[in-house]
Amino acid sequence: MASLDAGLTWTVEANDLIDVDSRMSIETTPDDPDVIYIFGPDSEIKSINGGIPGSIEVFGYLITYYGYWDTALGVSPFKCKFGVFGGVEIVRSTNGASSWSLIST
């Protein structure tokens, strides 16, 4: 998926990394609207260019899920490099998702 208008509209791109028919969380931040975090059943993804292909990083599975109704995603409105993902465990990144730390079990 890609957005060229800070998430107001979305288009499905070829070779998507997340199944768009699945439940997912999408988070942007006023700090940098081109940074998009997507948290879905297939993987966790970050884009630094509004979701345009070639600007996407895939994290793989960071946490354990219990279904998909108990997952959450949050990004700071003041610092796009600070994000939190949660399911059974909660992880956070303070460096733009380069690394993640477990903050609860």
C-alpha positions, -999 to 999 in steps of 0.1 A, spaced: 0 0 0 12 35 -7 0 70 3 11 102 -13 -10 125 10 0 116 46 -25 87 47 -56 104 35 -59 80 6 -42 46 -1 -34 26 -33 -25 -10 -35 9 -15 -50 22 -46 -69 40 -72 -47 24 -59 -15 41 -73 17 9 -73 37 -24 -89 28 -48 -60 24 -77 -82 33 -64 -88 68 -67 -66 99 -38 -42 102 -28 -11 120 -14 19 101 3 47 119 18 80 107 30 110 127 29 147 122 67 147 130 73 132 95 41 122 75 62 102 50 71 77 78 45 50 79 44 20 102 22 -9 93 15 -37 117 -3 -67 103 -6 -105 105 21 -111 80 48 -88 92 57 -54 106 67 -28 80 81 7 80 82 30 50 102 63 49 86 76 17 49 73 21 48 36 12 64 40 -22 81 7 -33 118 8 -26 114 27 7 100 -2 27 118 -21 56 103 -54 69 109 -63 105 93 -98 105 76 -110 136 85 -89 166 59 -101 191 36 -130 198 0 -126 188 -31 -140 205 -54 -138 175 -52 -103 160 -77 -85 182 -52 -78 209 -25 -60 189 -17 -23 190 7 1 173 17 36 183 42 62 171 50 94 189 34 126 173 66 145 182 94 120 173 88 96 144 117 74 156 98 64 187 73 35 182 56 9 203 41 -25 190 21 -47 213 4 -80 214 11 -106 241 44 -87 246 52 -51 240 83 -38 222 95 -3 215 121 14 193 137 47 200 158 47 168 134 45 139 129 7 141 165 -1 136 163 -21 168 136 -31 193 135 -37 230 111 -59 249 94 -37 276 69 -62 289 61 -99 288 
